[in-house]
């Protein structure tokens, strides 16, 4: 299968705005996730676009049964309803495999036999380890030109970075960004040792096939953007515009998350929860009803946050 089989080769037409909110159903929404949901919804509505919801349940062991249904109910209580049927990543394995097959056929993906311990040992042999989020940068041990698997059984599949893996892009809020993926990450995983699809591949395929033109998400995901752009280029996909909004922080300054003690949203009064999220985004709290508040915030957002242009597909 070729890249053309994944995305038809049609002439470039500036697309209508299509945004999305893509929660992981590992529990109910909390204050931080509502900020991301509201920001993405407001950006879509302010610029006359569609807003989609996608359940990123590809990491099945972390997902809590019933959380997807609960999240959709919470969003609906806040007036945030997907404009198209919700997509679940767990039902899209064949599409991720097709993308991996394309990368394999073009020499941009290879099997890896390394465990985390193997990677740490290999890094130590190269000198002081470069760390990224407490994980050693992958040194390319299993690259074909370095001997490949050397008789070991493959554990995972990795993306083979191009020679120039320095990516530059403009974030609609953060401004000019750049990352040398080779020195900060290394050849990254596409399919994990446990057989699950890696987030980077799944999100790139899903965004492309859903025609997402603008991605609005939390600051914590900004670090993923360079890897996703490299995959988009390798697969011939368009690169969306990215906007990373401020995170809601816990009392100790860490990101508010389910793993960090975030409490589920109390939606007995949805307007209160929405007003707190809007305030975090620099919008005035509302004292009316949900529908009126959302309409007012859309108007305010359209004035304060002009749309960033989407990017033409790469020729890579």
N, C-alpha and C positions, 0 to 999 in steps of 0.2 A: 504493500500500500504506500502511496506517495503522499506528500503534503497536500497535493491538490485534492486527494480523496477526502482529506479532513476538512479543508476549507476551499470551496470552489474558487477558481481563478477568475474573478469578475472585475470589471473596471472599477477604479476607486471612485466612490461617491461619498461625499461628506455625510456621515451617518447622523440620524436623529439621536439626541442624547439618550443613552441607556445606562442607568446606574444600578447598583445592587447593594444589598446587605446580606452578608454571608456568615451567620453565627455558627459556632460549633455547639451541638446539642449536648453539652456536658453538664447541663443544669439550667435553671431558669435565668432569664435576663436579670442583670443587676444594673446599678446606676451607670457604670462605665459602658456597658453594651448598649444601653438606651441612648447615650450620647452619640455613639457611632451610627445607630439606626436612624436617629432623628437627623443627624447631619447629612447622611446619604439621601434620605427622603427629601429634605428641604432642598438640597442641591438639584435633585432631579425635577422637583416640582417648580422651583424657581426658574428653571431653564426649559420648561415645556417638555420634559422628558419622561420616560418610563422608569419605574422603580421595581426591581425584582428582588425576591428573597430566595436564597439558596442555602440549603442545610449542608454544612461542611462536616459530614459525619463519616469521612473517609477513615478517620482514626477510631475504628469501632470500639476498641477496649476502653477508651476514655468517655464514650457516649453513655448517657443515662437514659434508659428506656422511658419513653413518654415525654422527654424534654423537648423534642421537636414540636409536638402538639402544644405543649405549654407555652413555648416561645411564640408560636403563631397566635395563640390566644392573647398573650400579653401585648403583642404588637397590635392586634386588632382592637384591644381595649384602648390603645393610645391613638387609634385612627390611622395606623400604618399598615396598609394591606397591599400585598404584592399585586402588580398589574397583570401578571401572567402566572400560570401554575407554578407552584414551588418545585424546585429541583433538589433531589437528594444525591449527593456524591456517591453514596454507597450503591446506587443503581447504575453507575456510569463507568464501571471498570473496563468495559470493552472499548470505550473511547480513549481511556488513558493508555490501554495496551496498544491501540492503533498509533497513538502519538509516540510511544516508546519504540514501536517497530520502525517508524519513520526515522527516529534519531539513530537507532541501531544501523539501519540501512545506509545512512549517510556518515557513519563512523563517529557520531557524536554521543554515543552512549556505549558503555562497556560494563561487563560484570566485575564485581569486586568481592574478594574473599576476606577482607579485613574486618576484624572485630574492633571494638573501641580500644581494647588493650593493645592490639596490633598497631593501631594508628598512633597511640601515645608513644609506644616504643620507637616506631619509625621517626616520629617527630623529634624525640630526644636524641636520636642518632644524628640529626641534622643541626643540632644546637639548641639554644633556648627556645622552647615551644612558643609559637604565636597562638594566642588564645582568642576565641570568639565565643562569648556567652558560655564560658567554662568548657568549651569543647575545642580540642586541638584542630587546627586547620589541616585538612586532608592533604598529604604530601604526594598523592598520585602513585602510590605503591603499585597498584594493579593496572596501570595504564599499559596498553599493548606494547608500546615501545620500551617499556621497562620490564618486560618479561611476563606481563599478564598474570594469570592466576597461578602459574607455576605448579600445576597439578592439584591445587586446592579447589574445593567445591565453592561455587559462587554463592554469596550471601545476599548481595544487593546489586542494583544497577545504578551507575553514576553518570552524570552529564560531563562530557569531556569539554572543558573550557577552551575557547579559541585562544590563539596566541596572545591577542590583545583583549584581555578580559576586563579592561577598565571601562566602566559604563558611566555615562553622564546623562542626566535628565533634569527637567525642571519640575519641581513639585509646586503645585498651585498655592500652597501656603508656606512651605519651608524655603522655597526659592531654588537656586541651582544646587544640584546634588551630584556627587561622584563617588564611585566605589571601585576599588581594584579587587575584583572577586577572587582572583588567583591568590592574592596575599592575605585576604581576610577570611575566606571560606574554603577555597580549593574546589576540586571537582565534587559537586554536591549530589546527594542521593535523589534518585527518581522513583525507585521502588525499594522499599526497606527490606531488611533481612527477614522480617516476620511476614513478608509477602504483601504488606499493605502499601498503598500508593502514597508517595510523599506529597505533602501539601503543595510544594512548588509546582510540580507537574499538573496536579489536579486543578489548581486554581487557574493556571494559564490556559489549559484546555477549556475549562468551563467558561471563563471570561470571553474567550474567542468564539466559542460556539453559541453563546448567548448574545453575542454582539455588543458586549459591554464597552462603552466608549469612555466612561468616567468612573474612576474608583475613588470613593471617599471612605476612609477607614482611619483607625487609630494610629497615633505616632509609633506605637510599638511594632507596627508592621512595615514601617518605612525601610528598615534594613533588608527586607525581602525583595524590594523593588528591582534592584540590579539583577538579581538572579532571574526574576520573572521576565525582565526585558531580554536577557540573553536567550531564554527559552522561546520567547515570542519571535525573536529574530531567526532562531534555528528552525522553527516550524513555519515560518512565513506568515505569522499572525500580525495583526495591527497592534500597536502599543497604545493602551488607553492613556488618558490624562490621569494623574494621581494627585490627590489632596489628602494629607495626613493631619487629622485634627487632634487637639490636645487631649491627653488621657485624664481620666479621673483618678486621683491618687489617694491612697490610704493615709492614715494619720502618720505613718512612718516615712512617707514620701515614695513608697513603692506603688507600682500600678495596682489599682483596685481590680481584683480578679476573683474568680471562684476559689482558686488555690490560695488566695491571700485574704480570705475571710470576708469576701463581698457577700452581702445579704441579698436575697431575692427581692425584686421590686415589690413594694406594697402598692398594688393597683386598686385598692379600695377607693382611691381618689386619683385617677389617671392624670388629671390636669396638674396636680401637684408634682408628680414624677416628671411629667413633660416640662413643666416650668423650671425645675432644677436642671434638667438636661439643657434646656434652651439657655439658661443663665450661664452654664459652663461654656456655651458656644458664643457668648457675648450678646445674647438677645435678651430683651426685657421679659420678665415673668408676665404671665397672663392671669387675669382674674375673671374670665368669662366661661366658656365651655371649650371642650377639646376641638371641635370643628372650627370655631371662630379663632381660637388661639393658633391653630396650625396655619390658617389662612393669613393671619397677621404676620407670623414668623416667615412664611414664604415670601411675602412682600419685603420684609426687612432683609432677608437673606439675598434676594435678587438685587437689592441696592448695594449691600455691603460686600457681596462675594460674586464678582463677575465670573462667568464660565470660562474655564481654560479650554483651549482648542484641543481636540483629539489629534492623534499623531497618524500620519500616513503609514501604511505597512512598510516594513523594512525590505530592502532589496536583497538582504542576506538570505 
